Amino acid sequence: MENKSISFAFNTGSLVINVLGLIITILILTFILLRRKTLYDAQLILCCNNYILLLALGISTLILNIRVLRGDLNSTNDEIETLECRILSYIIYSLISAVYIAFALQVRLATQ
């Protein structure tokens, strides 16, 4: 019983951090888009690309956190791996690699 309450606390904390990260990402993205001088600057496009990818990653991890919390709240312990779970994990791993590549592109452009 103690393990279940600890995992519920960690999942709730992860959900709160995820929501705060999503709010910060949305605020920064809107600030960048409202304060832009030209859309054709390569650094601005890469920066917006990073924040759009971070927003997509935050939304997908938010969906994952909600599914995990729903599973923690259910009294039954059916750990069935579904196709939806596999697709969601594939999307999350793809977005993580896309964020990594976007940051690498931005660094490469900044060092030129």
C-alpha positions as CSV (number, residue, x, y, z in Angstrom):
1,M,0.0,0.0,0.0
2,E,2.9,2.3,0.7
3,N,4.3,1.9,-2.8
4,K,1.0,2.9,-4.3
5,S,0.8,6.1,-2.4
6,I,4.4,7.0,-3.2
7,S,3.9,6.4,-6.9
8,F,0.7,8.4,-6.8
9,A,2.6,11.3,-5.2
10,F,5.3,11.1,-7.8
11,N,2.8,11.0,-10.6
12,T,0.9,13.9,-9.2
13,G,4.1,15.9,-8.9
14,S,5.1,15.0,-12.5
15,L,1.7,16.2,-13.7
16,V,2.0,19.5,-11.9
17,I,5.6,20.1,-13.3
18,N,4.3,19.1,-16.7
19,V,1.5,21.6,-16.6
20,L,3.8,24.4,-15.4
21,G,6.2,23.6,-18.2
22,L,3.4,23.7,-20.7
23,I,2.3,27.1,-19.5
24,I,5.9,28.5,-19.6
25,T,6.3,27.1,-23.1
26,I,3.1,28.7,-24.4
27,L,4.0,32.0,-22.8
28,I,7.5,32.1,-24.4
29,L,6.2,30.9,-27.8
30,T,3.5,33.6,-27.9
31,F,6.1,36.2,-26.7
32,I,8.5,35.2,-29.5
33,L,5.8,35.3,-32.1
34,L,4.3,38.6,-31.0
35,R,7.7,40.4,-30.7
36,R,9.3,39.1,-33.9
37,K,10.6,41.6,-36.4
38,T,10.9,39.2,-39.4
39,L,9.9,35.6,-39.7
40,Y,12.7,34.9,-42.2
41,D,15.5,35.0,-39.6
42,A,16.9,31.5,-39.3
43,Q,17.6,31.7,-35.6
44,L,14.0,32.8,-34.9
45,I,12.6,30.0,-37.0
46,L,14.8,27.4,-35.2
47,C,13.8,28.9,-31.8
48,C,10.1,28.7,-32.7
49,N,10.6,25.1,-34.0
50,N,12.2,24.2,-30.6
51,Y,9.3,25.6,-28.6
52,I,6.6,24.0,-30.9
53,L,8.3,20.7,-30.4
54,L,8.5,21.2,-26.7
55,L,4.8,22.1,-26.7
56,A,4.0,18.9,-28.6
57,L,6.2,16.9,-26.2
58,G,4.5,18.5,-23.2
59,I,1.1,17.7,-24.5
60,S,1.9,14.1,-25.2
61,T,3.5,13.6,-21.7
62,L,0.5,15.3,-20.2
63,I,-1.7,12.7,-21.9
64,L,0.6,10.0,-20.5
65,N,0.5,11.4,-17.0
66,I,-3.3,11.5,-17.0
67,R,-3.5,7.9,-18.2
68,V,-1.0,6.8,-15.4
69,L,-2.9,8.7,-12.7
70,R,-6.2,7.2,-14.0
71,G,-4.6,3.8,-13.7
72,D,-3.4,4.6,-10.2
73,L,-6.9,5.6,-9.1
74,N,-8.5,2.5,-10.3
75,S,-8.8,-0.3,-7.8
76,T,-8.2,-3.0,-10.3
77,N,-4.6,-3.9,-11.3
78,D,-4.9,-4.7,-15.0
79,E,-1.6,-3.9,-16.6
80,I,-2.6,-4.6,-20.2
81,E,-0.3,-3.2,-22.9
82,T,-2.5,-1.8,-25.6
83,L,-1.7,-0.5,-29.1
84,E,-2.6,3.0,-28.0
85,C,0.1,2.8,-25.3
86,R,2.7,1.7,-27.8
87,I,1.8,4.4,-30.2
88,L,1.9,7.1,-27.5
89,S,5.3,5.9,-26.3
90,Y,6.6,5.9,-30.0
91,I,5.3,9.5,-30.4
92,I,7.0,10.6,-27.1
93,Y,10.4,9.0,-28.1
94,S,10.1,10.5,-31.6
95,L,9.4,14.0,-30.1
96,I,12.3,13.7,-27.7
97,S,14.7,12.9,-30.6
98,A,13.2,15.8,-32.6
99,V,13.8,18.2,-29.8
100,Y,17.4,17.0,-29.5
101,I,18.0,17.5,-33.2
102,A,16.3,20.9,-33.1
103,F,18.6,22.1,-30.3
104,A,21.6,20.6,-32.2
105,L,20.6,22.6,-35.3
106,Q,20.3,25.8,-33.3
107,V,23.7,25.3,-31.8
108,R,25.2,24.6,-35.1
109,L,23.7,27.8,-36.6
110,A,24.9,29.9,-33.6
111,T,28.5,28.7,-33.9
112,Q,28.8,29.7,-37.6
